[in-house]
Amino acid sequence: MDAKAYVLIEAESGQMGNVITILRGVKGITAVDAVTGPYDVIATIQTPDPRDIGRIVMSDIHGVEGIKRTVTCLVIG
């Protein structure tokens, strides 16, 4: 069974479109959606190796210009 996580993303003003475009091209990210509420974007990561979730968040997501902060929620079921 694959490991799965939701990454809640707060984008800098005016950067949401750029953030979504870049994240949609990242391997391991299966969905990227703009949302309402305290976060601007939710990215879904799904990968066979749970260790890849941390790598994707730290290397690929945090490196995207226009992202202010993230919260990663691992799926436990």
PDB file of N, CA, C and O in Angstrom:
ATOM      1  N   MET A   1       0.842  -1.188   0.000  1.00  0.00           N
ATOM      2  CA  MET A   1       0.000   0.000   0.000  1.00  0.00           C
ATOM      3  C   MET A   1       0.886   1.250   0.000  1.00  0.00           C
ATOM      4  O   MET A   1       1.858   1.341   0.749  1.00  0.00           O
ATOM      5  N   ASP A   2       0.531   2.193  -0.843  1.00  0.00           N
ATOM      6  CA  ASP A   2       1.308   3.427  -0.941  1.00  0.00           C
ATOM      7  C   ASP A   2       1.139   4.303   0.289  1.00  0.00           C
ATOM      8  O   ASP A   2       0.098   4.284   0.945  1.00  0.00           O
ATOM      9  N   ALA A   3       2.177   5.068   0.592  1.00  0.00           N
ATOM     10  CA  ALA A   3       2.097   6.101   1.628  1.00  0.00           C
ATOM     11  C   ALA A   3       1.469   7.328   0.987  1.00  0.00           C
ATOM     12  O   ALA A   3       1.698   7.621  -0.187  1.00  0.00           O
ATOM     13  N   LYS A   4       0.664   8.046   1.786  1.00  0.00           N
ATOM     14  CA  LYS A   4      -0.048   9.203   1.247  1.00  0.00           C
ATOM     15  C   LYS A   4      -0.019  10.327   2.259  1.00  0.00           C
ATOM     16  O   LYS A   4      -0.071  10.092   3.466  1.00  0.00           O
ATOM     17  N   ALA A   5       0.067  11.560   1.761  1.00  0.00           N
ATOM     18  CA  ALA A   5       0.049  12.734   2.628  1.00  0.00           C
ATOM     19  C   ALA A   5      -0.607  13.897   1.894  1.00  0.00           C
ATOM     20  O   ALA A   5      -0.572  13.996   0.668  1.00  0.00           O
ATOM     21  N   TYR A   6      -1.202  14.769   2.696  1.00  0.00           N
ATOM     22  CA  TYR A   6      -1.740  16.024   2.183  1.00  0.00           C
ATOM     23  C   TYR A   6      -0.829  17.141   2.673  1.00  0.00           C
ATOM     24  O   TYR A   6      -0.488  17.190   3.855  1.00  0.00           O
ATOM     25  N   VAL A   7      -0.437  18.026   1.784  1.00  0.00           N
ATOM     26  CA  VAL A   7       0.404  19.158   2.156  1.00  0.00           C
ATOM     27  C   VAL A   7      -0.428  20.429   1.988  1.00  0.00           C
ATOM     28  O   VAL A   7      -0.827  20.792   0.881  1.00  0.00           O
ATOM     29  N   LEU A   8      -0.678  21.093   3.121  1.00  0.00           N
ATOM     30  CA  LEU A   8      -1.443  22.331   3.127  1.00  0.00           C
ATOM     31  C   LEU A   8      -0.458  23.471   2.921  1.00  0.00           C
ATOM     32  O   LEU A   8       0.524  23.587   3.654  1.00  0.00           O
ATOM     33  N   ILE A   9      -0.714  24.304   1.937  1.00  0.00           N
ATOM     34  CA  ILE A   9       0.273  25.287   1.504  1.00  0.00           C
ATOM     35  C   ILE A   9      -0.311  26.693   1.568  1.00  0.00           C
ATOM     36  O   ILE A   9      -1.405  26.957   1.067  1.00  0.00           O
ATOM     37  N   GLU A  10       0.441  27.582   2.193  1.00  0.00           N
ATOM     38  CA  GLU A  10       0.107  29.006   2.175  1.00  0.00           C
ATOM     39  C   GLU A  10       1.055  29.677   1.187  1.00  0.00           C
ATOM     40  O   GLU A  10       2.276  29.616   1.338  1.00  0.00           O
ATOM     41  N   ALA A  11       0.478  30.315   0.181  1.00  0.00           N
ATOM     42  CA  ALA A  11       1.280  30.968  -0.857  1.00  0.00           C
ATOM     43  C   ALA A  11       1.376  32.468  -0.595  1.00  0.00           C
ATOM     44  O   ALA A  11       0.503  33.062   0.036  1.00  0.00           O
ATOM     45  N   GLU A  12       2.446  33.059  -1.089  1.00  0.00           N
ATOM     46  CA  GLU A  12       2.584  34.514  -1.023  1.00  0.00           C
ATOM     47  C   GLU A  12       1.573  35.146  -1.962  1.00  0.00           C
ATOM     48  O   GLU A  12       1.154  34.528  -2.941  1.00  0.00           O
ATOM     49  N   SER A  13       1.188  36.359  -1.668  1.00  0.00           N
ATOM     50  CA  SER A  13       0.194  37.077  -2.464  1.00  0.00           C
ATOM     51  C   SER A  13       0.588  37.110  -3.939  1.00  0.00           C
ATOM     52  O   SER A  13       1.712  37.475  -4.286  1.00  0.00           O
ATOM     53  N   GLY A  14      -0.350  36.724  -4.795  1.00  0.00           N
ATOM     54  CA  GLY A  14      -0.118  36.751  -6.232  1.00  0.00           C
ATOM     55  C   GLY A  14       0.675  35.588  -6.787  1.00  0.00           C
ATOM     56  O   GLY A  14       0.949  35.561  -7.986  1.00  0.00           O
ATOM     57  N   GLN A  15       1.056  34.622  -5.957  1.00  0.00           N
ATOM     58  CA  GLN A  15       1.916  33.522  -6.389  1.00  0.00           C
ATOM     59  C   GLN A  15       1.191  32.177  -6.530  1.00  0.00           C
ATOM     60  O   GLN A  15       1.807  31.185  -6.920  1.00  0.00           O
ATOM     61  N   MET A  16      -0.100  32.135  -6.217  1.00  0.00           N
ATOM     62  CA  MET A  16      -0.807  30.857  -6.196  1.00  0.00           C
ATOM     63  C   MET A  16      -0.757  30.148  -7.553  1.00  0.00           C
ATOM     64  O   MET A  16      -0.516  28.941  -7.596  1.00  0.00           O
ATOM     65  N   GLY A  17      -0.973  30.852  -8.643  1.00  0.00           N
ATOM     66  CA  GLY A  17      -0.942  30.223  -9.963  1.00  0.00           C
ATOM     67  C   GLY A  17       0.401  29.613 -10.285  1.00  0.00           C
ATOM     68  O   GLY A  17       0.470  28.505 -10.817  1.00  0.00           O
ATOM     69  N   ASN A  18       1.471  30.323  -9.971  1.00  0.00           N
ATOM     70  CA  ASN A  18       2.821  29.832 -10.194  1.00  0.00           C
ATOM     71  C   ASN A  18       3.100  28.588  -9.355  1.00  0.00           C
ATOM     72  O   ASN A  18       3.665  27.613  -9.851  1.00  0.00           O
ATOM     73  N   VAL A  19       2.704  28.625  -8.085  1.00  0.00           N
ATOM     74  CA  VAL A  19       2.907  27.489  -7.183  1.00  0.00           C
ATOM     75  C   VAL A  19       2.182  26.254  -7.720  1.00  0.00           C
ATOM     76  O   VAL A  19       2.758  25.166  -7.761  1.00  0.00           O
ATOM     77  N   ILE A  20       0.935  26.414  -8.128  1.00  0.00           N
ATOM     78  CA  ILE A  20       0.153  25.287  -8.644  1.00  0.00           C
ATOM     79  C   ILE A  20       0.798  24.713  -9.898  1.00  0.00           C
ATOM     80  O   ILE A  20       0.918  23.495 -10.028  1.00  0.00           O
ATOM     81  N   THR A  21       1.209  25.565 -10.810  1.00  0.00           N
ATOM     82  CA  THR A  21       1.829  25.108 -12.063  1.00  0.00           C
ATOM     83  C   THR A  21       3.083  24.285 -11.791  1.00  0.00           C
ATOM     84  O   THR A  21       3.263  23.220 -12.383  1.00  0.00           O
ATOM     85  N   ILE A  22       3.940  24.760 -10.915  1.00  0.00           N
ATOM     86  CA  ILE A  22       5.185  24.047 -10.616  1.00  0.00           C
ATOM     87  C   ILE A  22       4.901  22.723  -9.917  1.00  0.00           C
ATOM     88  O   ILE A  22       5.475  21.697 -10.279  1.00  0.00           O
ATOM     89  N   LEU A  23       4.020  22.737  -8.918  1.00  0.00           N
ATOM     90  CA  LEU A  23       3.751  21.513  -8.154  1.00  0.00           C
ATOM     91  C   LEU A  23       3.118  20.426  -9.005  1.00  0.00           C
ATOM     92  O   LEU A  23       3.346  19.241  -8.763  1.00  0.00           O
ATOM     93  N   ARG A  24       2.338  20.806  -9.983  1.00  0.00           N
ATOM     94  CA  ARG A  24       1.706  19.792 -10.858  1.00  0.00           C
ATOM     95  C   ARG A  24       2.736  19.016 -11.674  1.00  0.00           C
ATOM     96  O   ARG A  24       2.422  17.949 -12.202  1.00  0.00           O
ATOM     97  N   GLY A  25       3.951  19.529 -11.787  1.00  0.00           N
ATOM     98  CA  GLY A  25       5.000  18.837 -12.525  1.00  0.00           C
ATOM     99  C   GLY A  25       5.940  18.012 -11.656  1.00  0.00           C
ATOM    100  O   GLY A  25       6.895  17.427 -12.165  1.00  0.00           O
ATOM    101  N   VAL A  26       5.680  17.955 -10.333  1.00  0.00           N
ATOM    102  CA  VAL A  26       6.573  17.238  -9.420  1.00  0.00           C
ATOM    103  C   VAL A  26       6.174  15.767  -9.336  1.00  0.00           C
ATOM    104  O   VAL A  26       5.021  15.438  -9.061  1.00  0.00           O
ATOM    105  N   LYS A  27       7.143  14.895  -9.577  1.00  0.00           N
ATOM    106  CA  LYS A  27       6.907  13.453  -9.479  1.00  0.00           C
ATOM    107  C   LYS A  27       6.541  13.092  -8.041  1.00  0.00           C
ATOM    108  O   LYS A  27       7.208  13.519  -7.099  1.00  0.00           O
ATOM    109  N   GLY A  28       5.480  12.303  -7.878  1.00  0.00           N
ATOM    110  CA  GLY A  28       5.013  11.897  -6.552  1.00  0.00           C
ATOM    111  C   GLY A  28       3.827  12.713  -6.067  1.00  0.00           C
ATOM    112  O   GLY A  28       3.097  12.283  -5.174  1.00  0.00           O
ATOM    113  N   ILE A  29       3.630  13.893  -6.652  1.00  0.00           N
ATOM    114  CA  ILE A  29       2.454  14.692  -6.318  1.00  0.00           C
ATOM    115  C   ILE A  29       1.356  14.294  -7.295  1.00  0.00           C
ATOM    116  O   ILE A  29       1.491  14.473  -8.505  1.00  0.00           O
ATOM    117  N   THR A  30       0.263  13.750  -6.752  1.00  0.00           N
ATOM    118  CA  THR A  30      -0.798  13.206  -7.598  1.00  0.00           C
ATOM    119  C   THR A  30      -1.947  14.182  -7.830  1.00  0.00           C
ATOM    120  O   THR A  30      -2.725  14.009  -8.768  1.00  0.00           O
ATOM    121  N   ALA A  31      -2.061  15.209  -6.981  1.00  0.00           N
ATOM    122  CA  ALA A  31      -3.117  16.213  -7.159  1.00  0.00           C
ATOM    123  C   ALA A  31      -2.662  17.523  -6.530  1.00  0.00           C
ATOM    124  O   ALA A  31      -1.970  17.532  -5.512  1.00  0.00           O
ATOM    125  N   VAL A  32      -3.059  18.622  -7.149  1.00  0.00           N
ATOM    126  CA  VAL A  32      -2.793  19.960  -6.623  1.00  0.00           C
ATOM    127  C   VAL A  32      -4.067  20.763  -6.823  1.00  0.00           C
ATOM    128  O   VAL A  32      -4.527  20.943  -7.950  1.00  0.00           O
ATOM    129  N   ASP A  33      -4.638  21.249  -5.716  1.00  0.00           N
ATOM    130  CA  ASP A  33      -5.906  21.958  -5.795  1.00  0.00           C
ATOM    131  C   ASP A  33      -5.845  23.287  -5.064  1.00  0.00           C
ATOM    132  O   ASP A  33      -5.300  23.374  -3.964  1.00  0.00           O
ATOM    133  N   ALA A  34      -6.410  24.328  -5.681  1.00  0.00           N
ATOM    134  CA  ALA A  34      -6.601  25.610  -5.005  1.00  0.00           C
ATOM    135  C   ALA A  34      -7.815  25.460  -4.100  1.00  0.00           C
ATOM    136  O   ALA A  34      -8.822  24.876  -4.503  1.00  0.00           O
ATOM    137  N   VAL A  35      -7.728  25.985  -2.878  1.00  0.00           N
ATOM    138  CA  VAL A  35      -8.810  25.847  -1.908  1.00  0.00           C
ATOM    139  C   VAL A  35      -9.079  27.184  -1.217  1.00  0.00           C
ATOM    140  O   VAL A  35      -8.270  28.110  -1.280  1.00  0.00           O
ATOM    141  N   THR A  36     -10.233  27.258  -0.557  1.00  0.00           N
ATOM    142  CA  THR A  36     -10.551  28.424   0.258  1.00  0.00           C
ATOM    143  C   THR A  36     -10.185  28.121   1.706  1.00  0.00           C
ATOM    144  O   THR A  36      -9.968  26.964   2.067  1.00  0.00           O
ATOM    145  N   GLY A  37     -10.117  29.142   2.519  1.00  0.00           N
ATOM    146  CA  GLY A  37      -9.791  28.954   3.933  1.00  0.00           C
ATOM    147  C   GLY A  37      -8.404  29.475   4.240  1.00  0.00           C
ATOM    148  O   GLY A  37      -7.864  30.295   3.497  1.00  0.00           O
ATOM    149  N   PRO A  38      -7.820  29.001   5.339  1.00  0.00           N
ATOM    150  CA  PRO A  38      -6.526  29.534   5.767  1.00  0.00           C
ATOM    151  C   PRO A  38      -5.359  29.130   4.857  1.00  0.00           C
ATOM    152  O   PRO A  38      -4.302  29.759   4.898  1.00  0.00           O
ATOM    153  N   TYR A  39      -5.540  28.096   4.044  1.00  0.00           N
ATOM    154  CA  TYR A  39      -4.498  27.671   3.107  1.00  0.00           C
ATOM    155  C   TYR A  39      -4.958  27.978   1.697  1.00  0.00           C
ATOM    156  O   TYR A  39      -6.155  28.113   1.444  1.00  0.00           O
ATOM    157  N   ASP A  40      -4.011  28.087   0.777  1.00  0.00           N
ATOM    158  CA  ASP A  40      -4.314  28.436  -0.603  1.00  0.00           C
ATOM    159  C   ASP A  40      -4.334  27.225  -1.529  1.00  0.00           C
ATOM    160  O   ASP A  40      -5.084  27.184  -2.504  1.00  0.00           O
ATOM    161  N   VAL A  41      -3.498  26.239  -1.207  1.00  0.00           N
ATOM    162  CA  VAL A  41      -3.321  25.073  -2.076  1.00  0.00           C
ATOM    163  C   VAL A  41      -3.193  23.832  -1.199  1.00  0.00           C
ATOM    164  O   VAL A  41      -2.590  23.877  -0.127  1.00  0.00           O
ATOM    165  N   ILE A  42      -3.769  22.721  -1.668  1.00  0.00           N
ATOM    166  CA  ILE A  42      -3.529  21.421  -1.043  1.00  0.00           C
ATOM    167  C   ILE A  42      -2.933  20.509  -2.105  1.00  0.00           C
ATOM    168  O   ILE A  42      -3.519  20.311  -3.169  1.00  0.00           O
ATOM    169  N   ALA A  43      -1.759  19.955  -1.804  1.00  0.00           N
ATOM    170  CA  ALA A  43      -1.101  18.997  -2.695  1.00  0.00           C
ATOM    171  C   ALA A  43      -1.202  17.617  -2.074  1.00  0.00           C
ATOM    172  O   ALA A  43      -1.018  17.461  -0.867  1.00  0.00           O
ATOM    173  N   THR A  44      -1.492  16.623  -2.886  1.00  0.00           N
ATOM    174  CA  THR A  44      -1.559  15.239  -2.431  1.00  0.00           C
ATOM    175  C   THR A  44      -0.319  14.504  -2.929  1.00  0.00           C
ATOM    176  O   THR A  44      -0.026  14.493  -4.125  1.00  0.00           O
ATOM    177  N   ILE A  45       0.403  13.893  -1.997  1.00  0.00           N
ATOM    178  CA  ILE A  45       1.582  13.094  -2.344  1.00  0.00           C
ATOM    179  C   ILE A  45       1.220  11.632  -2.143  1.00  0.00           C
ATOM    180  O   ILE A  45       0.639  11.265  -1.121  1.00  0.00           O
ATOM    181  N   GLN A  46       1.565  10.798  -3.117  1.00  0.00           N
ATOM    182  CA  GLN A  46       1.363   9.359  -2.982  1.00  0.00           C
ATOM    183  C   GLN A  46       2.581   8.662  -3.557  1.00  0.00           C
ATOM    184  O   GLN A  46       2.962   8.898  -4.704  1.00  0.00           O
ATOM    185  N   THR A  47       3.195   7.794  -2.745  1.00  0.00           N
ATOM    186  CA  THR A  47       4.445   7.153  -3.141  1.00  0.00           C
ATOM    187  C   THR A  47       4.573   5.789  -2.458  1.00  0.00           C
ATOM    188  O   THR A  47       4.078   5.606  -1.346  1.00  0.00           O
ATOM    189  N   PRO A  48       5.232   4.838  -3.114  1.00  0.00           N
ATOM    190  CA  PRO A  48       5.408   3.515  -2.494  1.00  0.00           C
ATOM    191  C   PRO A  48       6.286   3.548  -1.236  1.00  0.00           C
ATOM    192  O   PRO A  48       6.088   2.741  -0.328  1.00  0.00           O
ATOM    193  N   ASP A  49       7.238   4.458  -1.177  1.00  0.00           N
ATOM    194  CA  ASP A  49       8.167   4.539  -0.047  1.00  0.00           C
ATOM    195  C   ASP A  49       7.816   5.748   0.824  1.00  0.00           C
ATOM    196  O   ASP A  49       7.924   6.883   0.361  1.00  0.00           O
ATOM    197  N   PRO A  50       7.393   5.525   2.085  1.00  0.00           N
ATOM    198  CA  PRO A  50       7.010   6.644   2.945  1.00  0.00           C
ATOM    199  C   PRO A  50       8.119   7.678   3.140  1.00  0.00           C
ATOM    200  O   PRO A  50       7.832   8.850   3.388  1.00  0.00           O
ATOM    201  N   ARG A  51       9.372   7.261   3.032  1.00  0.00           N
ATOM    202  CA  ARG A  51      10.485   8.210   3.195  1.00  0.00           C
ATOM    203  C   ARG A  51      10.518   9.245   2.081  1.00  0.00           C
ATOM    204  O   ARG A  51      11.076  10.329   2.249  1.00  0.00           O
ATOM    205  N   ASP A  52       9.921   8.910   0.948  1.00  0.00           N
ATOM    206  CA  ASP A  52       9.892   9.860  -0.165  1.00  0.00           C
ATOM    207  C   ASP A  52       9.015  11.073   0.138  1.00  0.00           C
ATOM    208  O   ASP A  52       9.217  12.141  -0.438  1.00  0.00           O
ATOM    209  N   ILE A  53       8.044  10.916   1.037  1.00  0.00           N
ATOM    210  CA  ILE A  53       7.190  12.053   1.371  1.00  0.00           C
ATOM    211  C   ILE A  53       8.031  13.194   1.934  1.00  0.00           C
ATOM    212  O   ILE A  53       7.899  14.334   1.487  1.00  0.00           O
ATOM    213  N   GLY A  54       8.883  12.909   2.895  1.00  0.00           N
ATOM    214  CA  GLY A  54       9.746  13.933   3.475  1.00  0.00           C
ATOM    215  C   GLY A  54      10.670  14.556   2.454  1.00  0.00           C
ATOM    216  O   GLY A  54      10.893  15.766   2.468  1.00  0.00           O
ATOM    217  N   ARG A  55      11.210  13.734   1.566  1.00  0.00           N
ATOM    218  CA  ARG A  55      12.107  14.240   0.521  1.00  0.00           C
ATOM    219  C   ARG A  55      11.362  15.173  -0.420  1.00  0.00           C
ATOM    220  O   ARG A  55      11.874  16.237  -0.766  1.00  0.00           O
ATOM    221  N   ILE A  56      10.169  14.792  -0.836  1.00  0.00           N
ATOM    222  CA  ILE A  56       9.385  15.629  -1.745  1.00  0.00           C
ATOM    223  C   ILE A  56       9.044  16.955  -1.081  1.00  0.00           C
ATOM    224  O   ILE A  56       9.164  18.009  -1.705  1.00  0.00           O
ATOM    225  N   VAL A  57       8.620  16.912   0.177  1.00  0.00           N
ATOM    226  CA  VAL A  57       8.258  18.147   0.874  1.00  0.00           C
ATOM    227  C   VAL A  57       9.479  19.044   1.035  1.00  0.00           C
ATOM    228  O   VAL A  57       9.419  20.230   0.712  1.00  0.00           O
ATOM    229  N   MET A  58      10.578  18.498   1.525  1.00  0.00           N
ATOM    230  CA  MET A  58      11.760  19.324   1.807  1.00  0.00           C
ATOM    231  C   MET A  58      12.478  19.783   0.535  1.00  0.00           C
ATOM    232  O   MET A  58      12.907  20.935   0.455  1.00  0.00           O
ATOM    233  N   SER A  59      12.612  18.921  -0.436  1.00  0.00           N
ATOM    234  CA  SER A  59      13.393  19.261  -1.626  1.00  0.00           C
ATOM    235  C   SER A  59      12.567  19.925  -2.718  1.00  0.00           C
ATOM    236  O   SER A  59      12.978  20.931  -3.296  1.00  0.00           O
ATOM    237  N   ASP A  60      11.406  19.357  -2.995  1.00  0.00           N
ATOM    238  CA  ASP A  60      10.635  19.817  -4.150  1.00  0.00           C
ATOM    239  C   ASP A  60       9.623  20.907  -3.801  1.00  0.00           C
ATOM    240  O   ASP A  60       9.495  21.888  -4.533  1.00  0.00           O
ATOM    241  N   ILE A  61       8.908  20.744  -2.697  1.00  0.00           N
ATOM    242  CA  ILE A  61       7.871  21.727  -2.366  1.00  0.00           C
ATOM    243  C   ILE A  61       8.476  22.970  -1.726  1.00  0.00           C
ATOM    244  O   ILE A  61       8.155  24.084  -2.141  1.00  0.00           O
ATOM    245  N   HIS A  62       9.336  22.813  -0.731  1.00  0.00           N
ATOM    246  CA  HIS A  62       9.903  23.981  -0.057  1.00  0.00           C
ATOM    247  C   HIS A  62      10.798  24.809  -0.974  1.00  0.00           C
ATOM    248  O   HIS A  62      11.080  25.971  -0.680  1.00  0.00           O
ATOM    249  N   GLY A  63      11.238  24.231  -2.064  1.00  0.00           N
ATOM    250  CA  GLY A  63      12.076  24.964  -3.012  1.00  0.00           C
ATOM    251  C   GLY A  63      11.301  25.826  -3.997  1.00  0.00           C
ATOM    252  O   GLY A  63      11.900  26.558  -4.786  1.00  0.00           O
ATOM    253  N   VAL A  64       9.977  25.747  -3.957  1.00  0.00           N
ATOM    254  CA  VAL A  64       9.162  26.501  -4.906  1.00  0.00           C
ATOM    255  C   VAL A  64       9.035  27.951  -4.439  1.00  0.00           C
ATOM    256  O   VAL A  64       8.607  28.223  -3.317  1.00  0.00           O
ATOM    257  N   GLU A  65       9.415  28.872  -5.322  1.00  0.00           N
ATOM    258  CA  GLU A  65       9.293  30.288  -4.995  1.00  0.00           C
ATOM    259  C   GLU A  65       7.815  30.652  -4.875  1.00  0.00           C
ATOM    260  O   GLU A  65       7.001  30.272  -5.717  1.00  0.00           O
ATOM    261  N   GLY A  66       7.482  31.385  -3.829  1.00  0.00           N
ATOM    262  CA  GLY A  66       6.107  31.811  -3.620  1.00  0.00           C
ATOM    263  C   GLY A  66       5.379  31.040  -2.533  1.00  0.00           C
ATOM    264  O   GLY A  66       4.240  31.365  -2.197  1.00  0.00           O
ATOM    265  N   ILE A  67       6.032  30.014  -1.977  1.00  0.00           N
ATOM    266  CA  ILE A  67       5.430  29.270  -0.862  1.00  0.00           C
ATOM    267  C   ILE A  67       5.919  29.873   0.442  1.00  0.00           C
ATOM    268  O   ILE A  67       7.123  29.957   0.685  1.00  0.00           O
ATOM    269  N   LYS A  68       4.977  30.293   1.282  1.00  0.00           N
ATOM    270  CA  LYS A  68       5.323  30.884   2.585  1.00  0.00           C
ATOM    271  C   LYS A  68       5.536  29.812   3.639  1.00  0.00           C
ATOM    272  O   LYS A  68       6.550  29.812   4.337  1.00  0.00           O
ATOM    273  N   ARG A  69       4.573  28.892   3.756  1.00  0.00           N
ATOM    274  CA  ARG A  69       4.688  27.827   4.765  1.00  0.00           C
ATOM    275  C   ARG A  69       3.824  26.650   4.368  1.00  0.00           C
ATOM    276  O   ARG A  69       2.903  26.768   3.560  1.00  0.00           O
ATOM    277  N   THR A  70       4.150  25.495   4.965  1.00  0.00           N
ATOM    278  CA  THR A  70       3.393  24.274   4.683  1.00  0.00           C
ATOM    279  C   THR A  70       3.103  23.534   5.988  1.00  0.00           C
ATOM    280  O   THR A  70       3.791  23.705   6.995  1.00  0.00           O
ATOM    281  N   VAL A  71       2.075  22.719   5.931  1.00  0.00           N
ATOM    282  CA  VAL A  71       1.764  21.761   6.992  1.00  0.00           C
ATOM    283  C   VAL A  71       1.532  20.415   6.281  1.00  0.00           C
ATOM    284  O   VAL A  71       0.722  20.327   5.359  1.00  0.00           O
ATOM    285  N   THR A  72       2.248  19.378   6.717  1.00  0.00           N
ATOM    286  CA  THR A  72       2.114  18.062   6.102  1.00  0.00           C
ATOM    287  C   THR A  72       1.292  17.155   7.003  1.00  0.00           C
ATOM    288  O   THR A  72       1.590  16.999   8.187  1.00  0.00           O
ATOM    289  N   CYS A  73       0.257  16.561   6.427  1.00  0.00           N
ATOM    290  CA  CYS A  73      -0.641  15.662   7.154  1.00  0.00           C
ATOM    291  C   CYS A  73      -0.535  14.278   6.540  1.00  0.00           C
ATOM    292  O   CYS A  73      -0.989  14.057   5.417  1.00  0.00           O
ATOM    293  N   LEU A  74       0.070  13.332   7.280  1.00  0.00           N
ATOM    294  CA  LEU A  74       0.201  11.960   6.800  1.00  0.00           C
ATOM    295  C   LEU A  74      -1.119  11.214   6.975  1.00  0.00           C
ATOM    296  O   LEU A  74      -1.775  11.326   8.010  1.00  0.00           O
ATOM    297  N   VAL A  75      -1.495  10.462   5.963  1.00  0.00           N
ATOM    298  CA  VAL A  75      -2.690   9.633   6.047  1.00  0.00           C
ATOM    299  C   VAL A  75      -2.341   8.380   6.854  1.00  0.00           C
ATOM    300  O   VAL A  75      -1.340   7.721   6.573  1.00  0.00           O
ATOM    301  N   ILE A  76      -3.158   8.053   7.847  1.00  0.00           N
ATOM    302  CA  ILE A  76      -2.840   6.929   8.730  1.00  0.00           C
ATOM    303  C   ILE A  76      -3.708   5.695   8.498  1.00  0.00           C
ATOM    304  O   ILE A  76      -3.511   4.674   9.156  1.00  0.00           O
ATOM    305  N   GLY A  77      -4.642   5.772   7.595  1.00  0.00           N
ATOM    306  CA  GLY A  77      -5.541   4.630   7.415  1.00  0.00           C
ATOM    307  C   GLY A  77      -5.447   3.981   6.091  1.00  0.00           C
ATOM    308  O   GLY A  77      -6.156   3.010   5.828  1.00  0.00           O
TER     309      GLY A  77
END
